[in-house]
Amino acid sequence: MNILLVAATKAELKNVISFFHFKEDTSSFTTEGIYVEVLITGVGMVATAFALAQKLASKKYDLAINAGIAGTFTGNLNLGDVVWVKQDIFAELGAEDDSKFLSIDDLGFGQALTLPLIDKENKVISKWLASLKPANAITVNKVSGNFKNIQKTIHRLNPDIETMEGAAFYYACQQNQTPCVQLRGISNFIEKRNTDNWDVRKAVSGVNAVLIRFFKSFGK
């Protein structure tokens, strides 16, 4: 099985890199009969879409996994929790009509919603996802940090988490018909920006532990 593991930064895969001891110049490793190739895209939708499109055009993968950190809008999640994203939305793609926001769907130019492509016949993947909390996500260019704008976002979209890459990842995989799933470790609550309240290390440790457990499960 060929797997593409995608992250915005190397720091978000720190423990996976350490655990499997793969060389950064090769950015790949083999374990339990699966081959995992790592793609570091850079932060944001543009960098993710560009890097992923190039990679998917050159090679076919049985599964692509996007992993990283996320902020949460909901009190139902704790710092360090790991979720899989059952849907993701391009939150800012559209137009302002005075105080009203018109999505790209409203404008008739496309669809803001993106979804994972999951091989439901694969029992290893199905069991893995069943062990994780599902979440609805939005993808943004500007991380939320203003109380009034946060309330508007919650009212309009009612998301659980936000990232800067997820919907672009799902979109690129959809266009290429590559099975895909997105995982996020919760690093902060979305509020007036206060990085002192963030726990990036805990979020990274959580999502990396889930990845390692998944890769090792192929040998059981």
MDAnalysis code that builds the backbone (N, CA, C; Angstrom):
import MDAnalysis as mda
import numpy as np

u = mda.Universe.empty(660, n_residues=220, atom_resindex=np.repeat(np.arange(220), 3), trajectory=True)
u.add_TopologyAttr("name", ["N", "CA", "C"] * 220)
u.add_TopologyAttr("resid", np.arange(1, 221))
u.add_TopologyAttr("resname", ["MET", "ASN", "ILE", "LEU", "LEU", "VAL", "ALA", "ALA", "THR", "LYS", "ALA", "GLU", "LEU", "LYS", "ASN", "VAL", "ILE", "SER", "PHE", "PHE", "HIS", "PHE", "LYS", "GLU", "ASP", "THR", "SER", "SER", "PHE", "THR", "THR", "GLU", "GLY", "ILE", "TYR", "VAL", "GLU", "VAL", "LEU", "ILE", "THR", "GLY", "VAL", "GLY", "MET", "VAL", "ALA", "THR", "ALA", "PHE", "ALA", "LEU", "ALA", "GLN", "LYS", "LEU", "ALA", "SER", "LYS", "LYS", "TYR", "ASP", "LEU", "ALA", "ILE", "ASN", "ALA", "GLY", "ILE", "ALA", "GLY", "THR", "PHE", "THR", "GLY", "ASN", "LEU", "ASN", "LEU", "GLY", "ASP", "VAL", "VAL", "TRP", "VAL", "LYS", "GLN", "ASP", "ILE", "PHE", "ALA", "GLU", "LEU", "GLY", "ALA", "GLU", "ASP", "ASP", "SER", "LYS", "PHE", "LEU", "SER", "ILE", "ASP", "ASP", "LEU", "GLY", "PHE", "GLY", "GLN", "ALA", "LEU", "THR", "LEU", "PRO", "LEU", "ILE", "ASP", "LYS", "GLU", "ASN", "LYS", "VAL", "ILE", "SER", "LYS", "TRP", "LEU", "ALA", "SER", "LEU", "LYS", "PRO", "ALA", "ASN", "ALA", "ILE", "THR", "VAL", "ASN", "LYS", "VAL", "SER", "GLY", "ASN", "PHE", "LYS", "ASN", "ILE", "GLN", "LYS", "THR", "ILE", "HIS", "ARG", "LEU", "ASN", "PRO", "ASP", "ILE", "GLU", "THR", "MET", "GLU", "GLY", "ALA", "ALA", "PHE", "TYR", "TYR", "ALA", "CYS", "GLN", "GLN", "ASN", "GLN", "THR", "PRO", "CYS", "VAL", "GLN", "LEU", "ARG", "GLY", "ILE", "SER", "ASN", "PHE", "ILE", "GLU", "LYS", "ARG", "ASN", "THR", "ASP", "ASN", "TRP", "ASP", "VAL", "ARG", "LYS", "ALA", "VAL", "SER", "GLY", "VAL", "ASN", "ALA", "VAL", "LEU", "ILE", "ARG", "PHE", "PHE", "LYS", "SER", "PHE", "GLY", "LYS"])
u.atoms.positions = np.array([
    [0.849, -1.193, 0.000],
    [0.000, 0.000, 0.000],
    [0.880, 1.236, 0.000],
    [0.635, 2.146, -0.917],
    [1.383, 3.400, -1.017],
    [0.579, 4.534, -0.383],
    [1.172, 5.192, 0.600],
    [0.501, 6.266, 1.329],
    [1.298, 7.554, 1.186],
    [0.594, 8.649, 0.941],
    [1.211, 9.969, 0.910],
    [0.799, 10.705, 2.181],
    [1.781, 11.072, 2.984],
    [1.547, 11.786, 4.238],
    [1.895, 13.257, 4.024],
    [0.895, 14.115, 4.167],
    [1.031, 15.531, 3.815],
    [0.921, 16.405, 5.059],
    [1.843, 17.346, 5.199],
    [1.776, 18.314, 6.294],
    [2.291, 19.657, 5.796],
    [1.861, 20.707, 6.459],
    [2.307, 22.045, 6.070],
    [3.746, 22.294, 6.481],
    [4.138, 21.764, 7.647],
    [5.484, 21.985, 8.181],
    [6.060, 20.686, 8.717],
    [7.384, 20.580, 8.740],
    [8.050, 19.402, 9.298],
    [7.754, 19.263, 10.794],
    [7.591, 20.407, 11.464],
    [7.353, 20.377, 12.912],
    [6.090, 19.602, 13.264],
    [5.105, 19.590, 12.365],
    [3.846, 18.902, 12.637],
    [3.971, 17.383, 12.512],
    [5.094, 16.898, 11.962],
    [5.351, 15.461, 11.854],
    [6.599, 15.068, 12.633],
    [6.967, 15.883, 13.592],
    [8.217, 15.707, 14.335],
    [8.375, 14.304, 14.910],
    [7.348, 13.787, 15.562],
    [7.460, 12.488, 16.228],
    [7.443, 11.324, 15.242],
    [6.717, 11.479, 14.145],
    [6.723, 10.447, 13.097],
    [8.117, 10.338, 12.493],
    [8.730, 11.484, 12.210],
    [10.083, 11.501, 11.653],
    [11.061, 10.824, 12.610],
    [10.938, 11.142, 13.890],
    [11.824, 10.564, 14.897],
    [11.587, 9.064, 15.065],
    [10.327, 8.639, 15.066],
    [9.988, 7.242, 15.325],
    [10.479, 6.322, 14.211],
    [10.297, 6.748, 12.961],
    [10.643, 5.877, 11.841],
    [12.063, 6.114, 11.311],
    [12.749, 7.098, 11.860],
    [14.166, 7.339, 11.565],
    [14.460, 7.447, 10.068],
    [13.545, 8.036, 9.329],
    [13.830, 8.137, 7.895],
    [14.643, 9.391, 7.599],
    [15.420, 9.304, 6.525],
    [16.285, 10.418, 6.156],
    [15.465, 11.519, 5.496],
    [15.741, 12.746, 5.880],
    [14.960, 13.848, 5.350],
    [15.179, 14.055, 3.853],
    [16.322, 13.566, 3.327],
    [16.546, 13.744, 1.893],
    [15.706, 12.779, 1.064],
    [15.266, 11.679, 1.698],
    [14.406, 10.739, 0.980],
    [12.934, 10.991, 1.295],
    [12.636, 11.458, 2.520],
    [11.265, 11.774, 2.932],
    [10.308, 10.604, 2.711],
    [10.754, 9.409, 3.017],
    [9.897, 8.235, 2.885],
    [10.402, 7.140, 3.813],
    [9.508, 6.207, 4.127],
    [9.896, 5.062, 4.940],
    [8.948, 3.901, 4.656],
    [9.410, 2.711, 4.983],
    [8.617, 1.498, 4.817],
    [8.426, 0.855, 6.185],
    [7.195, 0.447, 6.487],
    [6.917, -0.227, 7.745],
    [5.700, -1.138, 7.572],
    [5.751, -2.310, 8.157],
    [4.615, -3.244, 8.151],
    [4.031, -3.470, 6.754],
    [4.917, -3.490, 5.757],
    [4.471, -3.769, 4.396],
    [3.859, -2.600, 3.648],
    [3.876, -1.406, 4.249],
    [3.365, -0.225, 3.557],
    [4.514, 0.749, 3.281],
    [4.369, 1.496, 2.215],
    [5.352, 2.509, 1.846],
    [4.723, 3.879, 2.072],
    [5.385, 4.717, 2.877],
    [4.862, 6.039, 3.218],
    [5.807, 7.106, 2.687],
    [5.282, 7.974, 1.870],
    [6.053, 9.096, 1.329],
    [5.547, 10.380, 1.986],
    [6.460, 11.239, 2.381],
    [6.115, 12.458, 3.108],
    [6.250, 13.670, 2.195],
    [5.220, 14.523, 2.226],
    [5.223, 15.758, 1.448],
    [4.999, 16.936, 2.385],
    [5.979, 17.843, 2.468],
    [5.845, 19.072, 3.241],
    [5.521, 20.186, 2.249],
    [4.339, 20.748, 2.376],
    [3.840, 21.665, 1.347],
    [4.169, 23.133, 1.597],
    [4.332, 23.511, 2.860],
    [4.327, 24.920, 3.216],
    [2.938, 25.287, 3.713],
    [2.849, 26.420, 4.391],
    [1.605, 26.824, 5.053],
    [0.633, 27.482, 4.074],
    [-0.641, 27.146, 4.212],
    [-1.696, 27.825, 3.462],
    [-2.241, 27.030, 2.293],
    [-3.377, 27.507, 1.793],
    [-4.088, 26.812, 0.722],
    [-3.334, 26.783, -0.589],
    [-2.719, 27.900, -0.969],
    [-2.027, 27.977, -2.256],
    [-0.850, 27.017, -2.283],
    [-0.011, 27.067, -1.251],
    [1.149, 26.181, -1.195],
    [0.726, 24.716, -1.186],
    [-0.325, 24.404, -0.434],
    [-0.801, 23.024, -0.349],
    [-1.332, 22.526, -1.682],
    [-2.183, 23.312, -2.307],
    [-2.771, 22.901, -3.586],
    [-1.701, 22.718, -4.656],
    [-0.730, 23.629, -4.702],
    [0.323, 23.547, -5.720],
    [1.185, 22.314, -5.524],
    [1.694, 22.124, -4.307],
    [2.582, 20.998, -4.035],
    [1.875, 19.665, -4.226],
    [0.631, 19.599, -3.773],
    [-0.117, 18.343, -3.863],
    [-0.486, 18.026, -5.308],
    [-0.846, 19.029, -6.079],
    [-1.179, 18.800, -7.489],
    [0.024, 18.248, -8.249],
    [1.185, 18.799, -7.975],
    [2.400, 18.292, -8.624],
    [2.654, 16.836, -8.250],
    [2.521, 16.526, -6.966],
    [2.798, 15.171, -6.490],
    [1.804, 14.157, -7.051],
    [0.517, 14.502, -7.034],
    [-0.510, 13.567, -7.498],
    [-0.484, 13.385, -9.007],
    [0.050, 14.353, -9.718],
    [0.163, 14.234, -11.174],
    [1.277, 13.271, -11.573],
    [2.220, 13.051, -10.667],
    [3.381, 12.231, -11.004],
    [3.290, 10.791, -10.509],
    [2.364, 10.547, -9.562],
    [2.296, 9.220, -8.962],
    [0.916, 8.959, -8.362],
    [0.499, 7.694, -8.393],
    [-0.765, 7.299, -7.793],
    [-0.530, 6.776, -6.371],
    [-1.443, 7.131, -5.470],
    [-1.353, 6.670, -4.087],
    [-2.661, 5.993, -3.695],
    [-2.545, 4.995, -2.820],
    [-3.735, 4.315, -2.324],
    [-4.455, 5.148, -1.271],
    [-3.705, 6.044, -0.617],
    [-4.288, 6.896, 0.418],
    [-3.399, 8.114, 0.625],
    [-4.014, 9.276, 0.757],
    [-3.308, 10.497, 1.145],
    [-3.855, 10.943, 2.500],
    [-2.944, 11.291, 3.412],
    [-3.316, 11.740, 4.753],
    [-2.760, 13.134, 4.974],
    [-3.623, 14.064, 5.315],
    [-3.180, 15.406, 5.703],
    [-3.205, 15.480, 7.229],
    [-2.067, 15.802, 7.839],
    [-1.974, 15.835, 9.297],
    [-1.387, 17.161, 9.762],
    [-1.867, 17.629, 10.902],
    [-1.351, 18.875, 11.441],
    [-2.139, 19.312, 12.664],
    [-2.038, 20.591, 12.965],
    [-2.715, 21.146, 14.143],
    [-3.908, 21.988, 13.706],
    [-4.754, 22.307, 14.678],
    [-5.953, 23.092, 14.393],
    [-6.411, 23.808, 15.652],
    [-7.132, 24.897, 15.450],
    [-7.825, 25.558, 16.545],
    [-9.265, 25.085, 16.574],
    [-9.883, 25.108, 17.757],
    [-11.259, 24.643, 17.874],
    [-12.193, 25.749, 18.345],
    [-13.394, 25.739, 17.804],
    [-14.453, 26.674, 18.184],
    [-15.311, 26.129, 19.313],
    [-15.194, 24.826, 19.602],
    [-16.143, 24.177, 20.501],
    [-15.501, 23.744, 21.810],
    [-16.275, 23.793, 22.872],
    [-15.818, 23.318, 24.172],
    [-15.895, 21.810, 24.307],
    [-16.378, 21.136, 23.260],
    [-16.466, 19.677, 23.285],
    [-15.130, 19.009, 22.980],
    [-14.136, 19.807, 22.581],
    [-12.808, 19.288, 22.300],
    [-11.812, 19.888, 23.284],
    [-10.794, 19.116, 23.629],
    [-9.756, 19.561, 24.541],
    [-8.424, 19.694, 23.809],
    [-7.514, 20.465, 24.382],
    [-6.185, 20.579, 23.799],
    [-5.534, 19.201, 23.768],
    [-4.984, 18.851, 22.623],
    [-4.362, 17.540, 22.459],
    [-5.264, 16.498, 21.853],
    [-6.578, 16.750, 21.819],
    [-7.498, 15.820, 21.159],
    [-7.153, 15.723, 19.671],
    [-7.416, 14.560, 19.103],
    [-7.185, 14.357, 17.666],
    [-8.513, 14.036, 16.991],
    [-8.797, 14.726, 15.909],
    [-10.047, 14.524, 15.170],
    [-9.738, 14.180, 13.720],
    [-10.698, 13.519, 13.090],
    [-10.616, 13.375, 11.636],
    [-11.712, 14.238, 11.035],
    [-11.426, 14.850, 9.925],
    [-12.310, 15.860, 9.345],
    [-13.268, 15.223, 8.349],
    [-14.555, 15.200, 8.732],
    [-15.561, 14.567, 7.879],
    [-16.066, 15.499, 6.789],
    [-15.828, 16.819, 6.959],
    [-16.101, 17.770, 5.887],
    [-15.313, 19.041, 6.158],
    [-14.962, 19.747, 5.074],
    [-14.184, 20.973, 5.204],
    [-14.730, 21.994, 4.211],
    [-14.688, 23.247, 4.606],
    [-15.290, 24.319, 3.799],
    [-14.291, 25.443, 3.575],
    [-14.227, 25.939, 2.341],
    [-13.493, 27.164, 2.049],
    [-14.314, 28.326, 2.612],
    [-13.967, 28.765, 3.814],
    [-14.837, 29.677, 4.561],
    [-14.902, 31.086, 3.974],
    [-13.834, 31.529, 3.323],
    [-13.765, 32.915, 2.861],
    [-13.950, 33.063, 1.354],
    [-14.246, 31.970, 0.679],
    [-14.345, 32.000, -0.784],
    [-15.734, 32.485, -1.193],
    [-15.813, 33.752, -1.611],
    [-17.102, 34.340, -1.959],
    [-17.006, 35.845, -2.066],
    [-18.060, 36.532, -1.659],
    [-18.109, 37.987, -1.783],
    [-18.904, 38.593, -0.631],
    [-18.531, 39.808, -0.271],
    [-19.311, 40.549, 0.715],
    [-20.402, 41.349, 0.010],
    [-21.615, 41.263, 0.510],
    [-22.730, 42.063, 0.035],
    [-23.196, 42.902, 1.219],
    [-22.481, 44.012, 1.434],
    [-22.635, 44.829, 2.630],
    [-22.351, 43.947, 3.855],
    [-23.294, 43.717, 4.736],
    [-23.054, 42.924, 5.933],
    [-23.286, 41.430, 5.701],
    [-23.766, 41.070, 4.519],
    [-24.063, 39.681, 4.204],
    [-22.908, 39.060, 3.436],
    [-22.610, 37.780, 3.712],
    [-21.574, 37.059, 2.978],
    [-22.229, 36.143, 1.951],
    [-21.750, 36.203, 0.716],
    [-22.226, 35.333, -0.351],
    [-21.138, 34.313, -0.646],
    [-21.441, 33.048, -0.424],
    [-20.455, 31.997, -0.680],
    [-20.284, 31.789, -2.176],
    [-19.271, 31.033, -2.546],
    [-19.066, 30.728, -3.958],
    [-20.244, 29.937, -4.515],
    [-20.924, 29.178, -3.630],
    [-22.151, 28.466, -4.038],
    [-23.255, 29.470, -4.374],
    [-23.409, 30.494, -3.510],
    [-24.425, 31.523, -3.737],
    [-24.184, 32.259, -5.048],
    [-22.910, 32.469, -5.357],
    [-22.544, 33.197, -6.573],
    [-22.659, 32.334, -7.822],
    [-22.738, 31.028, -7.642],
    [-22.871, 30.123, -8.780],
    [-21.561, 29.787, -9.464],
    [-20.445, 29.950, -8.739],
    [-19.132, 29.740, -9.349],
    [-18.422, 28.477, -8.865],
    [-19.066, 27.696, -8.036],
    [-18.404, 26.498, -7.544],
    [-19.000, 26.025, -6.241],
    [-18.220, 25.260, -5.494],
    [-18.698, 24.670, -4.256],
    [-17.653, 24.854, -3.171],
    [-18.078, 25.369, -2.031],
    [-17.157, 25.597, -0.918],
    [-16.896, 24.328, -0.115],
    [-17.832, 23.404, -0.134],
    [-17.724, 22.185, 0.662],
    [-16.787, 21.177, 0.006],
    [-15.895, 20.587, 0.799],
    [-15.044, 19.494, 0.329],
    [-15.186, 18.326, 1.290],
    [-15.001, 17.118, 0.756],
    [-15.226, 15.906, 1.540],
    [-14.073, 14.919, 1.364],
    [-13.854, 14.071, 2.353],
    [-12.837, 13.018, 2.195],
    [-13.324, 11.946, 1.229],
    [-12.381, 11.268, 0.632],
    [-12.689, 10.093, -0.177],
    [-12.130, 8.894, 0.592],
    [-13.009, 8.045, 1.105],
    [-12.585, 6.956, 1.986],
    [-12.977, 5.607, 1.395],
    [-12.027, 4.694, 1.370],
    [-12.287, 3.327, 0.938],
    [-12.940, 2.581, 2.103],
    [-14.245, 2.518, 2.098],
    [-14.980, 1.904, 3.205],
    [-14.779, 0.393, 3.280],
    [-14.230, -0.191, 2.208],
    [-13.970, -1.632, 2.214],
    [-12.675, -1.962, 2.947],
    [-11.849, -0.947, 3.187],
    [-10.591, -1.169, 3.883],
    [-10.856, -1.180, 5.388],
    [-10.803, -2.353, 5.987],
    [-11.163, -2.500, 7.403],
    [-10.178, -1.809, 8.334],
    [-8.913, -1.733, 7.942],
    [-7.910, -1.076, 8.780],
    [-8.215, 0.415, 8.887],
    [-8.532, 1.029, 7.756],
    [-8.841, 2.459, 7.747],
    [-10.154, 2.729, 8.475],
    [-11.156, 1.904, 8.219],
    [-12.460, 2.096, 8.859],
    [-12.359, 1.982, 10.375],
    [-11.615, 0.989, 10.857],
    [-11.437, 0.796, 12.302],
    [-10.676, 1.972, 12.902],
    [-9.688, 2.449, 12.191],
    [-8.875, 3.592, 12.646],
    [-9.725, 4.839, 12.813],
    [-10.506, 5.162, 11.800],
    [-11.331, 6.367, 11.860],
    [-12.421, 6.245, 12.920],
    [-12.926, 5.034, 13.118],
    [-13.964, 4.829, 14.131],
    [-13.443, 5.104, 15.540],
    [-12.129, 5.047, 15.719],
    [-11.538, 5.290, 17.038],
    [-11.304, 6.772, 17.301],
    [-11.556, 7.616, 16.289],
    [-11.296, 9.050, 16.402],
    [-12.592, 9.852, 16.398],
    [-12.532, 11.045, 16.956],
    [-13.681, 11.951, 16.930],
    [-13.800, 12.596, 15.545],
    [-15.004, 12.628, 14.970],
    [-15.187, 13.342, 13.701],
    [-15.376, 14.836, 13.965],
    [-15.039, 15.657, 12.984],
    [-15.181, 17.100, 13.149],
    [-15.516, 17.761, 11.814],
    [-16.282, 18.835, 11.895],
    [-16.533, 19.700, 10.742],
    [-15.513, 20.830, 10.779],
    [-14.881, 21.097, 9.648],
    [-13.796, 22.077, 9.605],
    [-14.079, 23.190, 8.608],
    [-13.402, 24.309, 8.831],
    [-13.318, 25.361, 7.824],
    [-11.840, 25.626, 7.560],
    [-11.558, 26.083, 6.347],
    [-10.201, 26.444, 5.967],
    [-10.159, 27.934, 5.672],
    [-9.165, 28.602, 6.237],
    [-9.099, 30.069, 6.164],
    [-7.706, 30.529, 5.756],
    [-7.637, 31.735, 5.224],
    [-6.358, 32.393, 4.975],
    [-5.902, 33.168, 6.212],
    [-6.849, 33.583, 7.005],
    [-6.573, 34.412, 8.184],
    [-7.093, 33.691, 9.423],
    [-6.186, 33.265, 10.292],
    [-6.578, 32.561, 11.508],
    [-7.435, 33.476, 12.388],
    [-8.512, 32.949, 12.906],
    [-9.463, 33.736, 13.686],
    [-8.848, 34.199, 15.013],
    [-9.064, 35.471, 15.359],
    [-8.546, 35.999, 16.603],
    [-9.271, 37.241, 17.072],
    [-10.422, 37.491, 16.454],
    [-11.240, 38.649, 16.802],
    [-12.609, 38.154, 17.268],
    [-13.038, 38.548, 18.467],
    [-14.248, 37.992, 19.063],
    [-15.474, 38.174, 18.170],
    [-15.667, 39.369, 17.639],
    [-16.855, 39.643, 16.829],
    [-16.856, 38.784, 15.559],
    [-15.691, 38.665, 14.917],
    [-15.608, 37.856, 13.707],
    [-15.769, 36.375, 14.000],
    [-15.270, 35.940, 15.152],
    [-15.443, 34.536, 15.553],
    [-16.923, 34.208, 15.702],
    [-17.675, 35.101, 16.325],
    [-19.109, 34.877, 16.500],
    [-19.834, 34.832, 15.163],
    [-19.414, 35.662, 14.219],
    [-20.021, 35.649, 12.883],
    [-19.753, 34.312, 12.185],
    [-18.525, 33.825, 12.318],
    [-18.157, 32.556, 11.695],
    [-18.961, 31.406, 12.289],
    [-19.090, 31.387, 13.603],
    [-19.864, 30.340, 14.267],
    [-21.326, 30.389, 13.816],
    [-21.887, 31.585, 13.737],
    [-23.282, 31.741, 13.328],
    [-23.487, 31.280, 11.882],
    [-22.524, 31.571, 11.019],
    [-22.689, 31.261, 9.594],
    [-22.391, 29.807, 9.263],
    [-21.374, 29.226, 9.903],
    [-20.906, 27.911, 9.476],
    [-20.909, 26.842, 10.574],
    [-20.961, 27.252, 11.831],
    [-20.968, 26.333, 12.972],
    [-19.878, 25.255, 12.868],
    [-18.621, 25.660, 12.684],
    [-17.550, 24.672, 12.554],
    [-17.042, 24.196, 13.910],
    [-16.391, 23.038, 13.896],
    [-15.716, 22.547, 15.089],
    [-14.272, 23.052, 15.149],
    [-13.600, 23.090, 13.991],
    [-12.196, 23.481, 13.945],
    [-11.920, 24.342, 12.717],
    [-10.746, 24.988, 12.718],
    [-10.283, 25.681, 11.526],
    [-8.798, 25.396, 11.298],
    [-8.424, 25.327, 10.014],
    [-7.032, 25.181, 9.612],
    [-6.787, 26.120, 8.434],
    [-5.560, 26.083, 7.928],
    [-5.217, 26.923, 6.781],
    [-4.973, 26.107, 5.513],
    [-5.179, 24.767, 5.596],
    [-4.860, 23.922, 4.435],
    [-5.915, 22.874, 4.075],
    [-6.743, 22.454, 5.022],
    [-7.539, 21.242, 4.865],
    [-8.415, 21.146, 3.631],
    [-9.180, 22.188, 3.345],
    [-10.086, 22.126, 2.194],
    [-9.312, 22.055, 0.887],
    [-8.156, 22.712, 0.829],
    [-7.316, 22.650, -0.374],
    [-6.795, 21.232, -0.585],
    [-6.439, 20.570, 0.511],
    [-5.998, 19.174, 0.434],
    [-7.120, 18.292, -0.102],
    [-8.310, 18.404, 0.481],
    [-9.431, 17.591, 0.012],
    [-9.769, 17.900, -1.454],
    [-9.734, 19.167, -1.810],
    [-10.065, 19.552, -3.196],
    [-9.094, 18.906, -4.189],
    [-7.790, 18.997, -3.904],
    [-6.798, 18.438, -4.815],
    [-6.953, 16.927, -4.934],
    [-7.214, 16.260, -3.813],
    [-7.408, 14.811, -3.853],
    [-8.676, 14.427, -4.601],
    [-9.738, 15.194, -4.403],
    [-10.993, 14.942, -5.128],
    [-10.778, 15.035, -6.633],
    [-10.070, 16.068, -7.059],
    [-9.847, 16.272, -8.491],
    [-9.047, 15.127, -9.100],
    [-8.203, 14.507, -8.289],
    [-7.361, 13.406, -8.758],
    [-7.948, 12.045, -8.419],
    [-9.090, 12.036, -7.703],
    [-9.739, 10.795, -7.246],
    [-8.798, 9.936, -6.406],
    [-8.076, 10.612, -5.519],
    [-7.181, 9.927, -4.586],
    [-7.864, 9.769, -3.234],
    [-7.997, 8.548, -2.711],
    [-8.568, 8.372, -1.370],
    [-7.815, 9.233, -0.371],
    [-8.557, 9.883, 0.532],
    [-7.905, 10.863, 1.397],
    [-8.644, 11.033, 2.713],
    [-7.886, 11.454, 3.719],
    [-8.455, 11.776, 5.014],
    [-7.567, 12.817, 5.678],
    [-8.185, 13.659, 6.502],
    [-7.463, 14.724, 7.194],
    [-7.556, 14.511, 8.706],
    [-6.410, 14.616, 9.378],
    [-6.334, 14.495, 10.833],
    [-5.801, 15.790, 11.421],
    [-6.354, 16.197, 12.570],
    [-5.873, 17.405, 13.230],
    [-5.801, 17.220, 14.741],
    [-4.685, 17.675, 15.310],
    [-4.541, 17.740, 16.748],
    [-4.912, 19.138, 17.218],
    [-5.683, 19.238, 18.277],
    [-6.178, 20.532, 18.740],
    [-5.095, 21.248, 19.553],
    [-4.679, 22.405, 19.052],
    [-3.599, 23.163, 19.692],
    [-4.098, 24.358, 20.485],
    [-5.316, 24.832, 20.183],
    [-5.801, 26.042, 20.862],
    [-7.305, 26.187, 20.714],
    [-7.874, 26.926, 21.642],
    [-9.265, 27.344, 21.520],
    [-9.283, 28.652, 20.741],
    [-10.271, 28.807, 19.889],
    [-10.348, 30.001, 19.054],
    [-11.027, 31.105, 19.838],
    [-10.251, 32.127, 20.137],
    [-10.667, 33.249, 20.970],
    [-9.834, 34.455, 20.560],
    [-9.960, 35.544, 21.281],
    [-9.061, 36.667, 21.052],
    [-7.641, 36.143, 21.167],
    [-6.819, 36.432, 20.157],
    [-5.522, 35.770, 20.027],
    [-4.681, 35.879, 21.300],
    [-4.289, 34.697, 21.826],
    [-3.466, 34.628, 23.024],
    [-2.650, 33.344, 22.952],
    [-1.478, 33.418, 22.350],
    [-0.671, 32.214, 22.123],
    [-0.166, 31.588, 23.422],
    [-0.239, 32.317, 24.524],
    [0.152, 31.738, 25.809],
    [-0.763, 30.593, 26.212],
    [-1.978, 30.589, 25.671],
    [-2.947, 29.533, 25.988],
    [-2.856, 28.343, 25.030],
    [-1.986, 28.417, 24.047],
    [-1.863, 27.348, 23.067],
    [-0.972, 26.230, 23.610],
    [-1.200, 25.013, 23.117],
    [-0.328, 23.886, 23.446],
    [-0.041, 23.111, 22.161],
    [0.839, 23.679, 21.363],
    [1.186, 23.086, 20.070],
    [1.871, 21.736, 20.255],
    [2.739, 21.653, 21.262],
    [3.455, 20.392, 21.501],
    [2.484, 19.257, 21.784],
    [1.480, 19.511, 22.589],
    [0.496, 18.477, 22.912],
    [-0.303, 18.071, 21.678],
    [-0.649, 19.047, 20.846],
    [-1.393, 18.765, 19.616],
    [-0.567, 17.931, 18.651],
    [0.693, 18.296, 18.478],
    [1.585, 17.553, 17.586],
    [1.800, 16.146, 18.112],
    [2.036, 16.000, 19.409],
    [2.226, 14.675, 20.001],
    [1.005, 13.790, 19.792],
    [-0.181, 14.385, 19.953],
    [-1.409, 13.622, 19.790],
    [-1.607, 13.112, 18.379],
    [-1.466, 13.979, 17.404],
    [-1.714, 13.571, 16.019],
    [-0.616, 12.632, 15.526],
    [0.615, 12.815, 15.981],
    [1.692, 11.907, 15.594],
    [1.494, 10.523, 16.187],
    [1.015, 10.453, 17.413],
    [0.745, 9.158, 18.046],
    [-0.321, 8.388, 17.273],
    [-1.339, 9.089, 16.817],
    [-2.403, 8.459, 16.024],
    [-1.851, 7.940, 14.702],
    [-0.983, 8.707, 14.062],
    [-0.375, 8.282, 12.799],
    [0.493, 7.047, 12.992],
    [1.335, 7.073, 14.005],
    [2.229, 5.941, 14.260],
    [1.421, 4.681, 14.540],
    [0.379, 4.815, 15.356],
    [-0.476, 3.659, 15.670],
    [-1.126, 3.104, 14.393],
    [-1.534, 3.992, 13.510],
    [-2.162, 3.561, 12.257],
    [-1.166, 2.809, 11.375],
    [0.022, 3.360, 11.200],
    [1.005, 2.718, 10.348],
    [1.431, 1.351, 10.910],
    [1.557, 1.248, 12.210],
    [1.960, -0.017, 12.819],
    [0.834, -1.055, 12.807],
    [-0.428, -0.590, 12.677],
    [-1.563, -1.513, 12.708],
    [-1.606, -2.433, 11.497],
    [-0.894, -2.093, 10.433],
    [-0.904, -2.943, 9.233],
    [-0.181, -4.265, 9.475],
    [0.605, -4.308, 10.549],
    [1.313, -5.543, 10.839],
    [0.552, -6.473, 11.766],
    [-0.632, -6.085, 12.176],
    [-1.401, -6.899, 13.123],
    [-2.436, -7.764, 12.411],
])
